[in-house]
Amino acid sequence: MSASQITPATAVPGDDVPTLLVKIFGKDRPGITAGLFDTLAAYSVDVVDIEQVVTRGRITLCALVTAPSPAEGSSGSAEGNLRATVHSWAESMSLQAEIISGRGDNRPRGTGRSHVTVLGHPLTAETTAAIAAAITATGGNIDRIFRLAKYPVTAVEFAVSGAQTATLRSVLAPEAAQLGVDIAVVAAGLQRRAQRLVVMDVDSTLIQDEVIELFAAHAGCEAEVAEVTAAAMRGELDFEQSLHARVELLGGLDASVVEAVRKEVRLTPGARTLVRTLKRLGYQVGVVSGGFTQVTDALQEELGLDFASANTLEIVDGKLTGRVTGEIVDRAGKARLLRSFAQQAGVPLAQTVAIGDGANDLDMLNTAGLGVAFNAKPVVREAAHTAVNVPFLDTVLYLLGITREEVEAAETHVG
């Protein structure tokens, strides 16, 4: 049938058209789906909807089909014959069948559709009940639930209709904090899969360390620098002023310290997997840092990053001068660089993802289509679109709807 031949009457049954919901339950094995539809084919029914789920080897297969037309010269009703045939087939396969009469298609979903992703370590029944109740309280309906991953955390996704994304986010954010799980709420639609640029902070996000503290350890002023860094990350100090104050303490260090610091840098667990999977799936990936190009340039080469920008330590006559050169990458600078990277990548800002942990990441997180606070300070968690509070950076993939199976498939294709 060509597209011009399809009419609303033949494409979608009206509310008055008799339909049957055929449900099959039992132990999964190859051939069940084909067998059911082979059985239904004898009655020339149209398929209106299908859904199939397999959990721990048990299948639930639901098919919504039009009721069969009466056959000329046959004894009994066509629907009765179909019911008997399906039950007989199911019994032969050691399955259970249930057939429910009705009219028309499924009830239309409510306006407003969102994906609610829950990360638990573990995810308890009590937590799941609380989340489901909170969704219902917003007027939302849970249309589907499926698991994205079972390790390193349990990640499940709720497809929700009937509630606005912003409303769900505002209701579920305090629930997440109280329940001790991470919950991300994003709008459904093509743009979710089209998010093609991910930009990350470096210190305490892509890597476990604060780079300036690694330099400070070599200069013997680690405690003093760490105190200033913590105050800046909490938003208590102007970042640029704190940067100059800390870098000044490094003056006189031999330039050979750069290579030593590079070797001391530790990637965050899951960082390599995150970048490799994103790259394999066609995303572009960048970093912006209030740290130093002497480290980010090496990370860019090691991980194959598309973009990288940071401050640069001035080196003269083989010594650190205690100054930085060029434009400072501060809070506003990170947001500006995100916009620049997006423009270079040809990606709308609405389709970008930003990840960070400190107060100087806030502008970037709020500029991106999805801002993720990763093991962040309280002020950042409260302001970001969503938060991840487990130590695995690759769990951010689940917020993008990428399953563990897709992650593993990308890993096996790495050259």
Order of alpha helices (4+ residues) and beta strands (2+ residues): alpha-beta-alpha-beta-beta-alpha-beta-beta-alpha-beta-beta-alpha-beta-alpha-beta-alpha-alpha-alpha-alpha-alpha-beta-alpha-beta-beta-alpha-beta-alpha-beta-alpha-beta-alpha-alpha
